[in-house]
């Protein structure tokens, strides 16, 4: 069963979030640090205002895909600190993360 880790950056008026650094430096760091330890895929969503112009609840959501829970745990143990230490370089938001199983529905 596929495991996905989601990292969410809350959208608040006072928050700083350097989207360029995030996409050009942080995400490549995540890929290079985590892929050798079991990362399968990265999907990044930069949220946009809703159809009525309302602000989204998050600035960005990153989804990391792993074959199973063991691969996620191995990856985080091997390279999690390196990736976490880079967060301060692009945001003052404390990311919220959660882990979920992924099941396709026909």
ABEGO torsion letter per residue (X at the ends): XBBBBBBBBBBBAABBBBAAAAAAAAAAAAAAAAAAAGBABBBBBBBBBBAAGBBBABABBBBBBBABAAAAAAAAAAAAAAAAAAAAAABABBBBBBBBBBBBBX
